[in-house]
Amino acid sequence: MNDYHGRMNRIVRNVAEQAWRLPLQSSGLWFHGDVRDNFYYASYLFAASLDLEHDPQFNRQEGKRLAEEVLGRVLRLQDRDAKSPMYGHWPLNLEPKPEAASPHVLPAELMGSLMVFFHHKFESGMSEGLAREFEAALEHIYRGGFFRKPLTVCNHHEAKYTAAKLIYGQRFGDQELLEDGKQSLRNTLTLLRREGMAEYGCLPWFWHWTQAFTCALELAEEPEVKQKLHELLDELWSLRASYYLKGAWVGARSRGWPHDAPRDANVLHDYVQFGDFSLPEEMPRTEYAGFLFHEAPEAARHLAQHRSEPAEVRKVLMKSVDGEKRKLHSYAYVTEDFAAGGLWERVREFDNEQLRWMFSLPVRLGGKANQLYFFHPGEGYDPSGSDPRHQSEWMEVLYHKNVVLALYPLPEAAGDGGEEVVGVLPEGE
């Protein structure tokens, strides 16, 4: 039995209790680094306050009041000037004063769809004032129409636009927008099957794909839309299962954030889906893992959870690089206890945050590293060693089962990294 309900509830309770204990800043918000964290934490606190099956570690009425105050403050940071080029958007970084922070395109991309879901799920428990704030914010998002863009490269931004077209087209009875969303959905599924996911091993982008389309599925009313969303999510989770090892994402990554190197920490969706490792105390990206879930196909779950025999995973994917499609080859060797592999070719990636190859261990408690890799430092590398990412182009690789051979043919002018090769070794025997 896949007890994902229990694991989702555990995330909700844990984040809600953290939110309750957090001190509010003078702005009435917990976080100024990213406006979205306030929305996520307040959502969990609100949900836990209404959950009658589990007694929270705080007063329900006080918890709900606090959650509503934070949610209201977040909603009121939206740019509601219809003449503004950023109409319908929120600021991202709120320092030094949230009210004076400039709007940014990112928060509404994912948060805008999740807000529809949250309002739909919890409206009956909201105060009249908060419900009105949500309704106003959603209408401003719809009228701002950030998602009214064509499908071009089929990346994580466009995945979220597609989901938003479906969600807002349905909510506001906009048949033209809904049809655009349906066609974008069909095209996305076709492209994913034909060319693979160009954002290979992309954390957190992969989770934005799954959250956006799971949110759209939760809200969808038309059978055709539901069917296509089911198919797309099955494709995404089957891909995830191929590169899964007890919470770790094995093989190459087109992007890894600091908390995912040299340890996999963005693991909440894996925890809900597979449940074969412990819920970590630190949750650097809570997002909506406690609310949104689509069960992976049984074959994918069985593959991910039963690694009794070693398996080689080979995939070909197409990626647009400088306007041209490039064919890339991904390889991973996955066993019950460890995995190895990476990407044969190197291409330029966003912010040069890729990890081209690694050995992976299962996720470990206490924030311990579970990755082993070496690289020559490149653009963006921090010499202090606190951020073991940002590789140069000077590396050639050969993969065969549990062996990775890496050569570093450094030219005389090898860039900022000089002749140094940096190694990451996890604690162990």
C-alpha positions as CSV (number, residue, x, y, z in Angstrom):
1,M,0.0,0.0,0.0
2,N,1.3,3.4,-0.9
3,D,0.6,5.5,2.2
4,Y,1.2,8.8,0.5
5,H,-1.7,10.5,2.4
6,G,0.2,9.9,5.7
7,R,3.4,11.3,4.3
8,M,1.7,14.4,2.8
9,N,0.0,15.0,6.2
10,R,3.4,14.7,7.9
11,I,4.8,17.4,5.7
12,V,1.8,19.7,6.3
13,R,2.1,19.3,10.1
14,N,5.9,19.7,10.2
15,V,5.9,22.9,8.1
16,A,2.9,24.3,9.9
17,E,4.7,23.8,13.3
18,Q,7.8,25.5,11.9
19,A,5.7,28.4,10.7
20,W,4.0,28.7,14.1
21,R,7.4,29.0,15.8
22,L,9.0,31.4,13.4
23,P,9.2,35.0,14.5
24,L,7.5,37.6,12.3
25,Q,9.5,40.4,10.9
26,S,8.3,44.0,11.3
27,S,6.6,43.6,7.8
28,G,4.3,40.9,9.2
29,L,6.1,38.3,7.1
30,W,8.5,35.5,8.0
31,F,10.8,35.7,5.0
32,H,12.2,38.5,3.0
33,G,14.4,36.4,0.7
34,D,11.6,35.0,-1.4
35,V,7.9,36.0,-1.2
36,R,6.8,32.6,-2.1
37,D,8.1,31.0,1.1
38,N,5.6,33.1,3.1
39,F,2.8,31.8,0.9
40,Y,3.8,28.2,1.2
41,Y,4.4,28.3,5.0
42,A,1.1,30.2,5.6
43,S,-0.8,27.7,3.4
44,Y,0.5,24.7,5.5
45,L,-0.3,26.6,8.8
46,F,-3.8,27.3,7.6
47,A,-4.4,23.7,6.5
48,A,-3.1,22.3,9.8
49,S,-5.3,24.7,11.7
50,L,-8.4,23.2,9.9
51,D,-7.3,19.6,10.2
52,L,-9.6,18.0,12.8
53,E,-8.0,14.5,12.5
54,H,-4.6,15.6,14.0
55,D,-4.1,17.9,17.0
56,P,-1.6,20.6,16.1
57,Q,1.1,21.8,18.5
58,F,-0.5,25.2,18.7
59,N,-3.9,26.8,19.2
60,R,-6.1,26.2,16.1
61,Q,-7.8,29.6,16.2
62,E,-4.5,31.5,16.7
63,G,-2.8,29.4,14.0
64,K,-5.6,30.2,11.5
65,R,-5.5,33.9,12.4
66,L,-1.7,34.1,11.9
67,A,-1.9,32.2,8.6
68,E,-4.6,34.5,7.3
69,E,-2.6,37.6,8.3
70,V,0.5,36.4,6.4
71,L,-1.6,35.3,3.4
72,G,-3.3,38.6,3.3
73,R,0.0,40.5,3.4
74,V,1.4,38.4,0.6
75,L,-1.7,38.9,-1.6
76,R,-1.6,42.7,-1.0
77,L,2.0,42.9,-2.4
78,Q,0.6,42.2,-5.8
79,D,0.9,44.9,-8.5
80,R,-2.8,45.7,-9.1
81,D,-2.2,48.7,-11.4
82,A,-3.8,47.7,-14.7
83,K,-1.5,50.2,-16.5
84,S,1.7,48.7,-15.1
85,P,3.8,46.5,-17.3
86,M,4.1,44.1,-14.3
87,Y,0.3,44.1,-13.6
88,G,-0.7,41.0,-11.7
89,H,2.8,40.2,-10.5
90,W,4.5,40.1,-7.1
91,P,8.0,41.1,-6.0
92,L,10.4,38.2,-5.4
93,N,13.1,39.5,-3.0
94,L,11.5,41.7,-0.4
95,E,14.5,43.5,1.1
96,P,14.7,46.0,2.6
97,K,11.0,46.9,2.6
98,P,8.4,44.5,1.0
99,E,6.1,47.4,0.0
100,A,8.9,49.1,-2.0
101,A,10.2,45.9,-3.7
102,S,9.9,45.8,-7.5
103,P,7.6,43.2,-9.1
104,H,9.2,40.1,-10.6
105,V,8.0,37.6,-13.3
106,L,8.8,34.5,-11.3
107,P,6.4,34.3,-8.3
108,A,3.2,34.3,-10.3
109,E,4.5,31.5,-12.6
110,L,4.0,28.7,-10.1
111,M,2.4,30.5,-7.1
112,G,-0.4,31.9,-9.4
113,S,-1.7,28.4,-10.2
114,L,-1.2,27.1,-6.7
115,M,-3.3,30.1,-5.4
116,V,-6.3,28.9,-7.5
117,F,-5.9,25.4,-6.0
118,F,-5.6,26.7,-2.4
119,H,-8.6,29.0,-2.8
120,H,-10.6,26.1,-4.3
121,K,-9.7,23.7,-1.6
122,F,-9.9,26.0,1.5
123,E,-12.3,28.8,0.6
124,S,-15.0,27.4,2.9
125,G,-12.7,27.8,5.9
126,M,-11.5,31.3,5.0
127,S,-12.7,34.5,6.5
128,E,-14.8,36.6,4.1
129,G,-12.0,39.2,3.9
130,L,-9.3,36.6,2.9
131,A,-11.6,35.0,0.4
132,R,-12.2,38.4,-1.2
133,E,-8.4,39.0,-1.3
134,F,-7.8,35.7,-3.1
135,E,-10.6,36.4,-5.6
136,A,-9.2,39.8,-6.4
137,A,-5.6,38.5,-6.7
138,L,-6.7,35.7,-9.1
139,E,-8.7,38.1,-11.3
140,H,-5.6,40.4,-11.5
141,I,-3.4,37.5,-12.5
142,Y,-6.0,36.5,-15.2
143,R,-6.2,40.0,-16.5
144,G,-2.5,40.5,-16.4
145,G,-2.2,37.3,-18.5
146,F,1.5,36.5,-18.0
147,F,0.8,33.0,-19.4
148,R,-0.5,34.2,-22.8
149,K,2.7,33.1,-24.6
150,P,3.3,30.6,-27.4
151,L,4.9,27.2,-26.8
152,T,8.4,27.4,-28.2
153,V,11.2,25.5,-26.4
154,C,9.0,23.6,-24.0
155,N,10.9,24.4,-20.8
156,H,9.8,24.8,-17.2
157,H,8.5,28.3,-17.8
158,E,6.3,27.2,-20.6
159,A,5.1,24.1,-18.7
160,K,3.8,26.5,-16.0
161,Y,2.3,28.8,-18.7
162,T,0.5,25.8,-20.1
163,A,-0.9,24.7,-16.8
164,A,-2.0,28.3,-16.0
165,K,-3.8,28.5,-19.4
166,L,-5.8,25.5,-18.5
167,I,-6.5,26.6,-14.9
168,Y,-7.4,30.3,-15.6
169,G,-9.2,29.5,-18.9
170,Q,-11.5,27.2,-17.0
171,R,-11.9,29.4,-13.9
172,F,-12.9,32.5,-15.9
173,G,-14.8,30.8,-18.7
174,D,-12.3,31.9,-21.3
175,Q,-12.8,29.3,-24.0
176,E,-10.1,30.7,-26.2
177,L,-7.5,30.6,-23.5
178,L,-8.6,27.1,-22.5
179,E,-8.3,25.8,-26.1
180,D,-4.8,27.4,-26.2
181,G,-3.9,25.5,-23.1
182,K,-5.2,22.2,-24.5
183,Q,-3.1,22.6,-27.6
184,S,-0.1,23.5,-25.6
185,L,-0.7,20.5,-23.4
186,R,-0.9,18.2,-26.5
187,N,2.2,19.7,-28.0
188,T,4.2,19.4,-24.7
189,L,3.3,15.7,-24.4
190,T,4.3,15.1,-28.1
191,L,7.6,16.9,-27.7
192,L,8.4,15.2,-24.4
193,R,7.9,11.7,-26.0
194,R,9.8,12.6,-29.1
195,E,12.8,14.5,-27.8
196,G,12.9,13.7,-24.1
197,M,13.3,16.3,-21.3
198,A,15.9,18.9,-22.3
199,E,16.1,20.1,-18.7
200,Y,17.6,16.7,-17.6
201,G,17.8,16.2,-13.9
202,C,16.9,19.8,-13.4
203,L,16.2,20.6,-9.8
204,P,14.1,22.5,-8.9
205,W,12.7,22.8,-12.4
206,F,11.4,19.2,-12.7
207,W,9.3,19.7,-9.6
208,H,7.8,22.8,-11.1
209,W,6.7,20.7,-14.1
210,T,5.1,18.1,-11.8
211,Q,3.5,20.6,-9.4
212,A,2.0,22.8,-12.2
213,F,0.5,19.9,-14.1
214,T,-0.7,18.1,-10.9
215,C,-2.4,21.4,-9.9
216,A,-4.0,21.6,-13.3
217,L,-5.2,18.0,-13.0
218,E,-6.7,18.6,-9.5
219,L,-8.8,21.5,-10.9
220,A,-9.6,20.1,-14.4
221,E,-13.2,19.4,-15.3
222,E,-13.1,18.2,-18.9
223,P,-12.3,14.4,-19.4
224,E,-10.0,15.1,-22.4
225,V,-7.9,17.5,-20.3
226,K,-7.8,15.1,-17.4
227,Q,-6.6,12.3,-19.7
228,K,-3.8,14.2,-21.3
229,L,-2.6,15.5,-17.9
230,H,-2.6,11.9,-16.6
231,E,-0.5,10.8,-19.6
232,L,1.9,13.7,-19.1
233,L,2.4,13.2,-15.4
234,D,2.9,9.4,-16.0
235,E,5.7,10.3,-18.5
236,L,7.3,12.7,-15.9
237,W,7.2,10.2,-13.0
238,S,8.4,7.3,-15.2
239,L,11.4,9.5,-16.1
240,R,12.0,10.3,-12.4
241,A,11.8,6.6,-11.5
242,S,14.6,5.8,-14.0
243,Y,17.0,8.1,-12.2
244,Y,15.8,7.4,-8.6
245,L,17.8,5.9,-5.7
246,K,16.2,6.3,-2.3
247,G,15.7,10.0,-2.6
248,A,18.8,10.7,-4.7
249,W,18.6,11.9,-8.3
250,V,21.4,10.0,-10.0
251,G,23.4,10.9,-13.1
252,A,23.9,14.3,-14.7
253,R,22.0,17.5,-13.8
254,S,21.4,20.5,-16.0
255,R,21.1,22.5,-12.8
256,G,21.7,22.0,-9.2
257,W,21.1,24.5,-6.4
258,P,23.5,24.9,-3.5
259,H,21.3,22.7,-1.2
260,D,21.4,19.9,-3.8
261,A,25.2,19.7,-4.0
262,P,26.8,17.7,-2.6
263,R,23.6,16.3,-1.0
264,D,20.1,15.8,-2.4
265,A,17.9,18.1,-0.3
266,N,14.9,18.9,-2.6
267,V,13.3,15.6,-1.8
268,L,9.8,16.2,-0.6
269,H,8.0,15.0,-3.7
270,D,10.1,11.9,-3.8
271,Y,9.3,11.3,-0.1
272,V,5.6,11.5,-0.8
273,Q,5.8,9.3,-3.9
274,F,8.2,6.6,-2.7
275,G,8.5,6.9,1.0
276,D,11.7,4.7,1.2
277,F,13.8,7.3,3.2
278,S,13.1,9.4,6.3
279,L,11.5,12.9,6.1
280,P,14.4,15.3,6.6
281,E,14.2,18.0,9.3
282,E,15.5,20.7,6.8
283,M,13.1,21.3,3.9
284,P,14.7,24.0,1.7
285,R,11.9,24.0,-0.9
286,T,8.6,23.1,0.7
287,E,6.4,24.4,-2.1
288,Y,3.2,22.3,-2.3
289,A,4.5,18.8,-1.8
290,G,2.0,18.3,1.1
291,F,-1.0,19.2,-1.1
292,L,-0.4,18.0,-4.7
293,F,0.1,14.4,-5.7
294,H,-0.2,12.2,-8.7
295,E,0.6,8.5,-8.2
296,A,3.3,7.3,-10.5
297,P,2.5,4.3,-12.7
298,E,2.9,1.0,-10.8
299,A,5.7,-0.1,-13.1
300,A,7.7,3.1,-12.4
301,R,7.2,2.8,-8.6
302,H,8.3,-0.8,-8.7
303,L,11.4,0.1,-10.7
304,A,12.3,2.8,-8.3
305,Q,11.8,0.9,-5.1
306,H,13.1,-2.6,-6.1
307,R,16.7,-2.2,-7.4
308,S,17.7,-5.9,-6.7
309,E,19.5,-6.1,-10.1
310,P,21.8,-3.4,-11.4
311,A,20.4,-1.6,-14.4
312,E,21.9,0.6,-17.2
313,V,19.7,3.6,-18.1
314,R,20.5,5.1,-21.5
315,K,18.5,8.0,-22.9
316,V,18.8,10.4,-25.8
317,L,17.4,13.9,-25.6
318,M,17.3,17.0,-27.8
319,K,18.3,20.4,-26.4
320,S,18.2,23.8,-28.0
321,V,21.7,25.4,-27.7
322,D,22.2,28.9,-29.3
323,G,19.1,28.3,-31.4
324,E,20.2,24.9,-32.7
325,K,19.0,21.4,-31.6
326,R,21.8,19.3,-30.1
327,K,21.5,15.6,-29.4
328,L,22.7,14.6,-25.9
329,H,23.3,11.2,-24.4
330,S,22.6,10.4,-20.8
331,Y,23.9,7.3,-19.0
332,A,23.4,5.9,-15.5
333,Y,24.2,2.6,-13.8
334,V,21.9,2.1,-10.9
335,T,22.2,-0.6,-8.2
336,E,20.6,-1.2,-4.9
337,D,23.2,0.7,-2.9
338,F,24.7,3.3,-5.3
339,A,24.6,4.7,-8.8
340,A,27.0,6.2,-11.2
341,G,26.8,8.1,-14.5
342,G,26.3,11.4,-16.3
343,L,26.1,13.1,-19.6
344,W,28.5,12.3,-22.4
345,E,28.4,15.8,-24.0
346,R,28.8,19.2,-22.4
347,V,26.6,22.1,-23.4
348,R,26.2,25.6,-21.9
349,E,23.6,25.6,-19.2
350,F,21.8,28.4,-17.3
351,D,24.1,30.0,-14.7
352,N,26.6,27.2,-15.3
353,E,25.1,25.2,-12.4
354,Q,25.3,21.8,-14.1
355,L,26.8,18.7,-12.6
356,R,28.0,16.5,-15.4
357,W,28.7,13.2,-13.6
358,M,28.6,11.8,-10.2
359,F,28.4,8.7,-8.0
360,S,25.3,8.8,-5.8
361,L,24.4,7.2,-2.5
362,P,20.9,7.1,-1.0
363,V,19.8,10.3,0.8
364,R,21.4,10.5,4.2
365,L,20.0,12.1,7.4
366,G,21.7,15.1,9.0
367,G,22.5,16.9,5.8
368,K,25.4,14.5,5.0
369,A,26.7,14.5,1.5
370,N,25.5,11.6,-0.7
371,Q,27.4,12.6,-3.9
372,L,30.9,12.0,-5.1
373,Y,32.3,13.9,-8.1
374,F,35.3,15.9,-9.4
375,F,35.5,18.9,-11.6
376,H,37.7,21.7,-12.9
377,P,36.3,25.1,-11.6
378,G,34.7,27.3,-14.2
379,E,32.6,30.5,-14.4
380,G,30.9,31.3,-11.1
381,Y,33.0,29.0,-8.9
382,D,33.5,30.1,-5.3
383,P,37.2,29.5,-4.2
384,S,36.1,29.3,-0.6
385,G,34.8,25.8,-1.3
386,S,31.4,26.5,0.3
387,D,29.6,25.9,-3.0
388,P,31.0,22.9,-4.9
389,R,29.4,23.7,-8.3
390,H,30.2,25.7,-11.5
391,Q,32.4,23.5,-13.7
392,S,34.6,24.5,-16.6
393,E,34.3,22.9,-20.0
394,W,37.7,21.1,-19.6
395,M,36.6,17.6,-19.0
396,E,36.2,14.4,-21.1
397,V,34.3,11.4,-19.8
398,L,33.8,7.7,-20.3
399,Y,31.1,5.7,-18.6
400,H,30.8,1.9,-18.2
401,K,28.6,0.4,-15.5
402,N,30.2,1.3,-12.1
403,V,33.2,3.1,-13.7
404,V,33.5,6.7,-14.5
405,L,36.7,7.9,-16.2
406,A,37.2,11.6,-16.4
407,L,40.1,13.4,-18.0
408,Y,40.9,17.1,-17.5
409,P,42.9,18.3,-20.6
410,L,43.6,21.8,-19.3
411,P,45.0,24.4,-21.7
412,E,47.7,26.8,-20.5
413,A,45.0,29.4,-19.8
414,A,42.5,27.3,-18.0
415,G,40.4,30.1,-16.6
416,D,39.7,31.0,-13.0
417,G,40.3,27.5,-11.7
418,G,43.9,27.3,-12.8
419,E,45.2,23.7,-12.8
420,E,43.2,22.7,-9.7
421,V,40.7,19.9,-9.9
422,V,38.1,20.0,-7.1
423,G,36.8,16.8,-5.5
424,V,33.7,16.1,-3.4
425,L,33.9,12.9,-1.2
426,P,30.9,11.9,1.1
427,E,31.7,10.8,4.6
428,G,31.8,7.0,4.9
429,E,34.0,3.9,4.9
